[in-house]
Amino acid sequence: MSADPVTDGAAGGAAVKPFPHIVSDVMTPAVATVGRDAPFKEIVRALQEHAVSALPVLDDAGRVAGIVSEADLLPKEEFRDADPDRRTQLRRLTDLAKAGSVTAGELMTSPALTVPPDATLARAARAMARARVKRLPVVDESGGLVGIVSRGDLLKVFLRPDDDIAEQVRREVVAYLLPAPASAVRVEVREGVVHLSGRVRDTSLVTVATRLVRAVEGVVDVRFTLDVPQ
């Protein structure tokens, strides 16, 4: 699906602001970070001050070396006055190591899961879901940090106006897959739900049309009321 801006049809074809399409469209460019040598208490202060649950850890060249999160810090409190048995020591070896760590470089999870700024929102969403993380550092080709994208950022695509969605569906799906006559298939969008109604020559095209419509950014669901002329 194209990410070209939709025109409003007015004289001169004034362009509407492009809708979110890739990670760089929705990411936060200003990111709180810590260095590898940042001490434990500095990490806690940074998490509190910026109201986040994790921070990218940068090396001396500004590249993302890892991620340090609240989960990485909690073992220090959990095992502060504990004397774990042998079984617990073996089962929680990583946590026990973190309980004795004092710098971001020792505490961080590395390598960090990252995405490039030109990644699609769907790719970022899949990466977050598979890794069960709430945010991803966005890095350039050299590994330098350029932003961060969160689950909430990815949901911004669903704020896209219904009229924009309808125009793209007409232009890229109906006109391409279900052409002449142009009025045979009507497109209506309400709260992100696309409804296609009218007549088609071949109902086998509905499956393909469904996949193409779902690929349009901002679509919540697709529904059909279509019939085949006798």
C-alpha positions as CSV (number, residue, x, y, z in Angstrom):
1,M,0.0,0.0,0.0
2,S,1.2,3.4,-0.9
3,A,2.0,6.1,1.7
4,D,1.3,9.0,-0.7
5,P,-0.6,11.9,0.8
6,V,-4.3,12.0,-0.2
7,T,-5.5,15.1,-2.1
8,D,-8.7,16.9,-1.2
9,G,-9.8,17.4,-4.8
10,A,-9.8,21.2,-4.5
11,A,-8.2,23.4,-7.1
12,G,-4.6,22.7,-7.3
13,G,-4.9,19.4,-5.5
14,A,-3.7,20.6,-2.1
15,A,-2.2,17.7,-0.2
16,V,-3.5,16.4,3.1
17,K,-0.9,15.7,5.8
18,P,0.5,12.2,5.3
19,F,-0.9,9.6,7.6
20,P,1.4,7.5,9.8
21,H,2.9,4.7,7.8
22,I,6.4,3.9,9.1
23,V,8.1,4.0,12.5
24,S,9.7,7.4,12.0
25,D,6.1,8.9,11.5
26,V,5.1,8.0,15.1
27,M,8.3,7.6,17.1
28,T,9.5,10.0,19.9
29,P,12.8,11.5,18.8
30,A,13.9,12.8,22.2
31,V,14.9,9.8,24.2
32,A,16.2,9.5,27.8
33,T,19.3,7.3,27.9
34,V,22.1,6.2,30.2
35,G,25.7,5.2,29.5
36,R,27.2,1.8,30.2
37,D,28.9,3.1,33.3
38,A,25.8,4.7,34.8
39,P,25.5,3.6,38.5
40,F,22.4,1.8,39.9
41,K,20.9,4.8,41.6
42,E,21.3,7.1,38.6
43,I,19.3,4.5,36.6
44,V,16.5,4.5,39.2
45,R,16.4,8.3,39.2
46,A,16.3,8.5,35.4
47,L,13.4,6.0,35.2
48,Q,11.5,8.0,37.8
49,E,12.2,11.4,36.3
50,H,11.2,10.4,32.8
51,A,8.2,8.2,33.9
52,V,9.4,5.2,31.8
53,S,10.0,1.6,32.6
54,A,13.1,1.1,30.5
55,L,16.1,3.1,29.1
56,P,18.4,2.5,26.2
57,V,22.0,2.0,27.2
58,L,24.5,3.8,24.9
59,D,28.1,3.0,24.3
60,D,30.8,5.7,23.9
61,A,29.9,6.1,20.2
62,G,26.2,6.7,20.8
63,R,25.2,3.2,19.6
64,V,22.5,1.2,21.5
65,A,24.4,-1.4,23.5
66,G,21.4,-2.7,25.4
67,I,18.2,-1.9,27.4
68,V,18.0,-1.6,31.2
69,S,14.5,-1.9,32.7
70,E,12.8,-2.0,36.0
71,A,12.8,-5.7,35.8
72,D,16.6,-5.7,35.6
73,L,16.7,-3.6,38.8
74,L,14.2,-5.4,40.9
75,P,16.4,-8.5,41.8
76,K,18.5,-6.2,44.0
77,E,15.6,-5.6,46.2
78,E,14.2,-9.1,45.9
79,F,17.4,-10.8,47.1
80,R,18.6,-8.0,49.4
81,D,18.1,-10.0,52.6
82,A,17.6,-13.4,51.0
83,D,19.7,-16.5,51.2
84,P,18.5,-18.6,48.3
85,D,18.9,-22.3,48.3
86,R,20.8,-24.2,45.7
87,R,17.8,-24.9,43.5
88,T,16.8,-21.2,43.5
89,Q,20.4,-20.3,42.7
90,L,20.5,-22.5,39.7
91,R,17.0,-21.5,38.5
92,R,17.5,-17.7,39.0
93,L,21.1,-17.5,38.0
94,T,20.6,-14.4,35.8
95,D,18.5,-12.6,38.4
96,L,21.1,-13.3,41.1
97,A,23.8,-11.9,38.9
98,K,21.8,-8.8,38.4
99,A,21.2,-8.5,42.1
100,G,25.0,-8.1,42.5
101,S,25.4,-5.7,39.6
102,V,25.9,-1.9,40.0
103,T,26.1,-0.4,36.5
104,A,23.9,-0.2,33.5
105,G,26.4,-2.3,31.5
106,E,26.2,-5.1,34.0
107,L,22.4,-4.9,34.4
108,M,21.2,-4.3,30.8
109,T,19.7,-6.9,28.4
110,S,22.0,-7.1,25.4
111,P,21.8,-7.1,22.5
112,A,18.8,-4.8,22.4
113,L,15.9,-5.5,20.1
114,T,15.7,-2.5,17.8
115,V,13.9,-1.3,14.6
116,P,15.0,1.0,11.8
117,P,13.1,4.2,11.3
118,D,11.7,3.0,7.9
119,A,10.2,-0.2,9.4
120,T,6.5,-0.5,8.9
121,L,4.2,-0.1,11.9
122,A,3.1,-3.7,11.5
123,R,6.7,-4.9,11.6
124,A,7.3,-3.0,14.8
125,A,4.0,-4.3,16.3
126,R,5.0,-7.9,15.6
127,A,8.5,-7.4,17.1
128,M,7.0,-6.0,20.3
129,A,4.4,-8.8,20.5
130,R,7.0,-11.6,20.0
131,A,9.4,-10.1,22.5
132,R,6.7,-9.0,24.9
133,V,8.2,-5.6,25.3
134,K,6.4,-2.2,25.5
135,R,8.9,-0.1,23.4
136,L,11.7,-0.4,20.9
137,P,14.7,1.8,20.3
138,V,14.8,3.1,16.8
139,V,18.3,3.0,15.3
140,D,20.0,4.1,12.1
141,E,22.2,2.0,9.9
142,S,25.2,2.5,12.2
143,G,23.3,1.5,15.3
144,G,22.9,5.1,16.5
145,L,19.8,6.0,18.5
146,V,17.3,8.2,16.6
147,G,14.2,7.7,18.7
148,I,12.0,5.3,20.5
149,V,8.6,3.8,19.6
150,S,6.0,2.5,22.1
151,R,2.9,0.5,21.9
152,G,0.9,3.7,22.2
153,D,2.7,5.2,19.3
154,L,1.8,2.3,17.0
155,L,-1.9,2.8,17.9
156,K,-1.8,6.4,16.5
157,V,-2.5,4.9,13.0
158,F,-6.1,4.2,14.1
159,L,-6.6,8.0,14.5
160,R,-6.6,8.3,10.7
161,P,-9.7,10.0,9.4
162,D,-12.4,7.7,7.9
163,D,-12.5,9.9,4.7
164,D,-8.7,9.3,4.2
165,I,-9.2,5.6,4.6
166,A,-12.1,5.5,2.2
167,E,-10.2,7.5,-0.5
168,Q,-7.3,5.1,-0.4
169,V,-9.5,2.0,-0.5
170,R,-11.3,3.4,-3.6
171,R,-8.1,4.3,-5.3
172,E,-5.9,1.3,-4.5
173,V,-8.3,-1.6,-4.0
174,V,-11.7,-0.9,-5.8
175,A,-10.2,0.8,-8.8
176,Y,-7.5,-1.8,-9.2
177,L,-9.3,-5.0,-8.3
178,L,-13.0,-4.2,-8.8
179,P,-13.1,-1.7,-11.7
180,A,-15.8,-0.9,-14.2
181,P,-18.3,0.5,-13.6
182,A,-16.7,2.6,-10.9
183,S,-20.1,3.1,-9.1
184,A,-20.7,-0.7,-8.9
185,V,-18.9,-1.0,-5.5
186,R,-19.5,1.6,-2.9
187,V,-17.0,2.3,0.0
188,E,-18.1,3.6,3.4
189,V,-15.9,3.9,6.4
190,R,-17.2,4.4,10.0
191,E,-14.8,4.4,12.9
192,G,-12.2,2.6,10.8
193,V,-14.6,-0.2,9.7
194,V,-14.7,-0.4,5.9
195,H,-18.0,-1.5,4.4
196,L,-18.0,-2.5,0.7
197,S,-21.4,-2.8,-0.9
198,G,-22.8,-3.3,-4.5
199,R,-22.2,-5.7,-7.3
200,V,-19.1,-7.6,-8.4
201,R,-18.5,-9.9,-11.4
202,D,-16.6,-12.5,-9.4
203,T,-17.1,-13.2,-5.6
204,S,-13.7,-15.0,-5.6
205,L,-12.2,-11.5,-5.6
206,V,-13.6,-10.8,-2.2
207,T,-10.9,-12.7,-0.4
208,V,-8.2,-10.8,-2.2
209,A,-10.0,-7.5,-1.6
210,T,-10.3,-8.3,2.1
211,R,-6.5,-8.8,2.4
212,L,-5.8,-5.6,0.5
213,V,-8.2,-3.5,2.5
214,R,-6.8,-4.8,5.8
215,A,-3.4,-3.7,4.7
216,V,-4.5,-0.1,4.5
217,E,-3.3,1.8,7.5
218,G,-6.0,2.6,10.0
219,V,-8.5,-0.1,9.0
220,V,-10.1,-1.7,12.0
221,D,-12.3,-4.3,10.1
222,V,-13.7,-5.1,6.7
223,R,-17.3,-6.0,5.9
224,F,-19.0,-6.8,2.6
225,T,-22.5,-6.6,1.2
226,L,-21.8,-7.7,-2.4
227,D,-23.7,-9.7,-4.9
228,V,-23.0,-11.1,-8.4
229,P,-25.2,-10.0,-11.4
230,Q,-27.2,-12.8,-12.9
